[in-house]
Amino acid sequence: MSCICDFCSDPNVGWRYPARSFLAYIIEGIAGQSVGDWAACVACHDLIEKDDRSGLAAHSIDSLIDVHPEMRSVRDDLLREMAVLHRTFFESRTGAPVSYLG
């Protein structure tokens, strides 16, 4: 399998969350769609299963800022946007997670 965590971009995916496709964002007239299932690393899976949505959003944004430290000044804005995206993910889930682990 060659994918990354859809929450934090970790290359070590362990779970797949079945989900309906949905409109993820519209920025300056450009729409982005989330298509189908979401992949999750073990850390994000644990946060999802605990229903720790604020922890999941913070983990996602902090992982992004680790790679792009220039975005630190807009962390709060990114955190709010990520929380909206994740809320739509939770509303769009269609079943239990499926393990990729042996």
ABEGO torsion letter per residue (X at the ends): XBBBBAAAGBABBABBBBBBBBBABBBGGBBBBBBEBBBBBAAAAAAAAAGBAAAAAAAAAAAAAAABAAAAAAAAAAAAAAAAAAAAAAAABABBBBBABX
